[in-house]
Amino acid sequence: MSRVYNFSAGPAVLPEEVLREAADEMLDYKGTGMSVMEMSHRSKAYDEIIKDAEKDLRDLMNIPDNYKVIFLQGGASLLFAGVPMNLMKKGKAAYIITGQWAKKAAQEAEKYGEVVKVASSADKTFSYIPDCSDLDIPDDVDYVYICENNTIYGTKFWQLPNTKGHELVADVSSCFLSEPVDVTKYGVIYGGVQKNVGPSGVQIVIVREDLIADGPALSCTPTMMDWKIQADNESLYNTPPCYGIYICGKVFKWIKKMGGLEAMKAHNEKKAKILYDFLD
Ligand SMILES: Cc1ncc(COP(=O)(O)O)c(C=O)c1O
């Protein structure tokens, strides 16, 4: 067997240790006599898997108790609709356009309410992050939206925008768990897991509970995209992407073992330095 150096942005490389462990458990997960793919999501064994995954993620990111963690399915792109459907209570949101994913998110949000593009780097092919320290943000927006790391253009918000008191919503699909994060600065952090954490299809939403207390902003929100219902049901409203969540859980444990998000940051900086030194 030979493994390649895999630079795919996503689905991306996973820790070999995690893959080996999953392979060992493929036919018989911890004496249950079955694969995680074959077991009921209501079983005791799976309940432990999903609860452990949430607990380990909370530990890693230091997620406060007043934030809900939800495992969903449908890819990050489904959340381009999920965000406005759940949060656009006043029907208006501010978007900062720093790449294709933010652009797509704004286009999708326009189906559900008014989108005010308060900053953009489209003029220079998204090659920079605009100054977001004093943006002209209307008072009546429900949230300010960013794509924190722009996968296609390689730019990242090193400093979060000044939202002027509005909730910050961030798509972190391509920087998830790559460095420590202060969750309290966000109303919502979400991402697809296929870049850093697990198999495609699983999305993770971390949302402050007061934002979803009254249910979604739009009454037409499909039940499956209703974050309150999903949170109240601890991500088990229906059959979740069981195997994907199981792999995410293993990656969380692996990151903890490696020293947590500080260690991931140091590791990532070392990796980036090798590449950039070579390019320079
Ligand atoms: C930042 C970002 N957001 C959203 C997406 C879309 O994710 P998905 O394919 O899971 O819908 C991607 C790419 O895959 C991405 O890099």
The ligand as an ORCA input file, in Angstrom:
! r2SCAN-3c Opt
* xyz 0 1
  C     -15.699     27.957      2.349
  C     -16.609     26.982      1.685
  N     -17.939     27.074      1.900
  C     -18.798     26.223      1.346
  C     -18.362     25.206      0.509
  C     -19.379     24.286     -0.101
  O     -19.392     23.099      0.596
  P     -20.320     21.857      0.174
  O     -19.723     21.269     -1.049
  O     -20.272     20.965      1.384
  O     -21.695     22.383     -0.067
  C     -16.981     25.065      0.276
  C     -16.397     24.003     -0.580
  O     -16.529     22.926     -0.650
  C     -16.105     25.980      0.876
  O     -14.774     25.886      0.672
*
